[in-house]
Amino acid sequence: TTTLNKRNKQERQIQLLQKKLVIHCLPKTASTTLRKACKGVIDKQCEDAQLPQRQDPYGYRDAKDFYHAVNVCRDVNHFCVQGGDINMNVINYDNTDGYDEDASNKNDANTMDPHHFVHLVPFRNFNDWAASALKQIYVIDGNCDRIREGLEQCLGYRELYMELYPKAVLSLLIGMAFRGNGMNDDESVWRQHEHHIVLYNYKDTDTIVTELSNFFDIEPMPQTDQKFKEVRDEGTCPNDVLERFHECHDETMKNMDAIRNFESENKRRRKDMVKMKQIISRARKRERGELD
């Protein structure tokens, strides 16, 4: 990526591209506020497109839907996507496989005008993030049995997945950028669009989104100053559960680098997900008295 302060000829050309802010939402970093704000903007400003109504903003969980939303919602400048999902490869997304030229839902990513996407990734202190995620699990489950059992194998649960920590998401996005640079096809999505990644303190979400919008001369997104989940039930998991999380992941967090091998990383994540689903299934059976 290049600097946000445009100086040379190539960078001045980037400056002419239409700007879109892409907010990568992550648990315990004001994600509820941002999802609601993004959904409100798309529902109001892109009503004529008659996009399917979903709980999350359209395009939040699917890269193809994301590019479709960008293509048809020309007046929308802020989009929210699910951060940490290896399949939300919005930086170098390409869906030419099985592409039907006659289909009505044609591949927007490969046909739309070039854009300048500015990706916003929140930052939060590792221990604070983990402690907040652990409290949320306790509030929802009423106990810590499932996360405790999962951490015996260093597995994630609900909000407390290592892959959802901001540094892990930053590594994923940088890996996508490296992957895009390796593409030789001049017609690929990566070659059409320009991307920047901005890391910001989640506590300053409202200020950062507003000031960055002003920097690019686009209308700020409303409702980013709303607060959700500030008041939660008392109690959390015992300290040994948080300590176990750190035992599992501190070294990983310290040594984390850009993800280069997406195939093996995707395979590892799917394997871990199967294991965690098995743990949850056993826990449900115990809760119903079907297991000792």
C-alpha positions in Angstrom: 0.0 0.0 0.0 1.0 3.6 -0.4 0.8 6.5 2.1 -2.5 8.2 2.7 -0.8 11.5 1.8 -0.8 11.4 -2.0 2.3 13.0 -3.7 3.6 11.2 -6.7 1.8 10.7 -10.0 0.6 7.2 -9.2 -0.7 8.3 -5.8 -2.5 11.3 -7.3 -4.3 8.8 -9.6 -5.3 6.8 -6.5 -6.7 10.1 -5.1 -9.1 10.3 -8.0 -10.7 6.9 -7.3 -14.0 6.7 -5.5 -13.4 6.1 -1.7 -15.1 3.4 0.3 -14.4 2.9 4.0 -14.5 -0.8 4.9 -14.8 -1.4 8.7 -13.7 -4.9 9.8 -15.9 -5.6 12.8 -14.5 -7.6 15.7 -16.0 -8.7 19.0 -15.3 -6.4 22.0 -14.3 -3.5 19.8 -17.5 -1.5 19.4 -18.7 -4.0 16.7 -22.4 -3.8 17.7 -22.4 0.0 17.3 -20.7 -0.2 13.9 -22.9 -3.0 12.5 -26.0 -1.2 13.5 -24.7 2.1 12.0 -23.7 0.4 8.7 -27.1 -1.4 8.4 -28.9 1.8 9.0 -27.0 3.5 6.2 -27.5 0.7 3.6 -31.1 0.3 4.5 -31.8 4.0 4.1 -29.5 5.0 1.2 -29.7 1.9 -0.9 -33.4 1.2 -0.6 -34.0 1.3 -4.4 -31.6 -1.7 -4.9 -34.0 -3.9 -2.9 -31.2 -5.9 -1.3 -32.3 -8.9 0.9 -33.0 -7.9 4.4 -30.7 -9.6 6.9 -29.9 -9.2 10.6 -26.4 -7.8 9.7 -25.6 -5.2 7.0 -25.9 -6.7 3.5 -22.4 -7.9 2.4 -21.3 -8.4 6.0 -20.6 -12.1 5.8 -20.1 -12.8 2.1 -17.4 -11.2 -0.2 -19.6 -11.5 -3.3 -22.5 -9.7 -1.6 -20.0 -7.1 -0.3 -18.9 -6.2 -3.9 -22.5 -6.3 -5.1 -23.4 -3.8 -2.4 -20.5 -1.5 -3.3 -21.5 -1.8 -7.0 -25.2 -1.0 -6.6 -25.1 1.3 -3.5 -23.2 4.1 -5.2 -24.2 6.7 -2.5 -23.0 4.5 0.4 -19.4 5.1 1.5 -19.2 3.0 4.7 -19.4 -0.8 4.7 -19.0 -3.2 7.5 -17.6 -6.7 7.1 -17.1 -9.6 9.4 -13.4 -9.4 10.5 -11.3 -12.5 11.1 -13.2 -14.6 8.5 -10.6 -16.1 6.1 -13.3 -16.4 3.4 -14.1 -12.6 3.6 -11.1 -12.0 1.3 -12.4 -8.5 0.2 -8.8 -7.4 -0.6 -8.1 -9.9 -3.4 -11.5 -11.5 -4.0 -12.0 -13.1 -7.3 -15.0 -15.2 -8.3 -14.4 -15.9 -11.9 -14.9 -19.7 -11.4 -18.3 -20.6 -12.5 -19.1 -17.1 -13.7 -22.0 -16.9 -16.0 -22.0 -13.9 -18.3 -25.8 -14.1 -18.7 -26.6 -14.4 -15.0 -28.3 -11.5 -13.3 -26.1 -11.7 -10.3 -22.9 -11.3 -12.3 -19.6 -10.9 -10.6 -19.6 -7.3 -9.5 -16.1 -7.4 -8.2 -14.7 -8.0 -11.7 -17.1 -5.6 -13.6 -17.3 -2.6 -11.3 -15.3 0.6 -11.6 -11.9 0.7 -9.8 -12.2 1.9 -6.2 -9.9 3.0 -3.4 -10.8 0.9 -0.3 -9.7 2.0 3.1 -9.8 -0.9 5.6 -10.3 0.0 9.2 -9.1 -2.5 11.8 -9.7 -1.8 15.5 -7.0 -2.3 18.2 -7.4 -3.3 21.8 -5.0 -4.5 24.5 -4.7 -8.3 24.3 -5.5 -9.0 28.0 -8.4 -6.4 28.1 -9.9 -7.9 25.0 -9.6 -11.5 26.3 -11.1 -10.6 29.7 -14.0 -8.7 28.1 -14.7 -11.6 25.7 -14.6 -14.1 28.6 -17.1 -12.0 30.6 -19.4 -12.0 27.6 -19.3 -15.7 27.5 -20.1 -15.9 31.2 -23.0 -13.5 30.7 -24.5 -15.6 27.8 -23.8 -19.1 29.1 -24.1 -18.4 32.9 -21.0 -20.6 33.4 -17.6 -21.2 31.9 -17.8 -25.0 31.3 -17.6 -24.9 27.5 -14.8 -22.4 27.2 -12.9 -24.2 29.9 -13.2 -27.5 28.0 -12.3 -25.9 24.7 -9.2 -24.2 26.2 -7.9 -27.6 27.3 -7.2 -28.0 23.6 -6.5 -24.3 23.1 -9.7 -23.9 21.1 -11.8 -20.8 20.8 -15.5 -20.3 21.7 -18.0 -17.5 21.0 -16.1 -14.2 21.1 -12.9 -15.7 22.4 -11.3 -17.0 19.3 -7.6 -16.1 18.8 -8.4 -15.5 15.1 -10.8 -12.7 16.1 -8.1 -10.7 18.0 -7.3 -7.5 16.0 -3.6 -8.4 15.5 -4.6 -11.7 14.0 -7.0 -10.0 11.7 -4.4 -7.5 10.7 -2.1 -10.4 9.9 -4.8 -11.9 7.8 -5.4 -8.7 5.8 -1.7 -8.2 5.2 -1.5 -11.8 4.0 -4.3 -11.1 1.6 -2.3 -8.0 0.3 0.8 -10.1 -0.2 -1.3 -12.7 -2.0 -2.8 -10.0 -4.2 0.7 -8.7 -5.1 1.5 -12.2 -6.3 -1.3 -12.2 -8.8 0.0 -12.0 -12.4 -3.4 -11.4 -14.0 -3.7 -7.7 -14.8 -7.5 -8.1 -14.9 -7.7 -9.4 -11.4 -9.6 -7.5 -8.7 -6.4 -6.7 -6.9 -5.1 -4.9 -10.0 -8.3 -2.9 -10.4 -8.7 -1.5 -6.9 -6.4 0.2 -4.4 -6.3 -0.7 -0.7 -5.0 0.9 2.5 -5.2 -0.6 6.0 -5.7 1.7 8.9 -5.3 0.5 12.5 -7.1 2.5 15.2 -7.9 2.5 18.9 -11.4 1.0 19.3 -12.1 3.6 22.1 -11.9 6.3 19.5 -14.2 4.6 17.0 -16.6 7.6 16.6 -13.8 10.1 16.2 -11.7 8.0 13.8 -14.6 7.1 11.5 -15.7 10.7 11.4 -12.2 12.2 10.9 -11.2 9.7 8.3 -14.5 10.4 6.4 -13.7 14.1 6.5 -10.2 13.4 5.3 -11.6 11.8 2.2 -14.4 14.4 1.8 -17.2 12.0 2.3 -20.2 12.3 4.6 -19.5 10.8 8.0 -21.6 7.8 9.0 -24.2 8.6 11.6 -24.8 6.7 14.9 -21.2 5.7 15.5 -21.3 7.4 18.9 -23.9 4.9 20.2 -22.9 2.7 23.1 -24.1 -1.0 23.5 -23.3 -3.6 26.0 -21.8 -1.1 28.4 -23.9 -2.4 31.3 -23.6 -6.2 31.7 -24.5 -8.6 34.4 -22.1 -9.1 37.2 -19.6 -11.9 37.3 -17.1 -13.5 35.0 -15.0 -16.7 34.7 -12.4 -17.5 37.3 -8.9 -16.2 36.7 -7.5 -19.6 35.8 -9.6 -19.6 32.6 -8.1 -16.4 31.5 -4.6 -17.6 32.5 -5.2 -20.7 30.4 -6.1 -18.6 27.4 -2.8 -16.7 27.7 -0.9 -20.0 28.1 -2.4 -21.1 24.8 -1.9 -17.9 22.8 0.6 -15.4 24.2 3.5 -16.7 22.2 1.3 -16.9 19.1 0.3 -13.3 19.5 3.9 -12.1 20.1 5.2 -13.9 17.0 2.3 -13.3 14.7 3.2 -12.4 11.1 1.3 -12.1 7.8 -0.5 -15.2 6.8 1.1 -16.6 3.7 -0.4 -20.1 3.2 -4.2 -19.5 3.1 -5.0 -23.1 2.2 -3.3 -24.7 5.2 -4.6 -21.9 7.5 -8.1 -22.5 6.2 -7.7 -26.2 6.8 -6.5 -25.7 10.3 -9.4 -23.4 11.2 -12.0 -25.9 9.8 -10.4 -28.7 11.8 -10.5 -26.6 15.0 -14.1 -25.7 14.3 -15.1 -29.4 14.1 -13.4 -30.1 17.4 -15.2 -27.2 19.1 -18.6 -28.2 17.7 -18.0 -31.7 19.2 -17.2 -30.1 22.6 -20.4 -28.0 22.4 -22.4 -31.1 21.4 -21.1 -33.1 24.4 -21.9 -30.1 26.7 -25.5 -29.9 25.5 -25.9 -33.6 26.1 -24.6 -33.3 29.6 -26.9 -30.4 30.2 -29.9 -32.6 29.1 -28.7 -35.4 31.4 -27.8 -37.7 28.5 -24.1 -38.0 29.6 -22.6 -38.6 33.0 
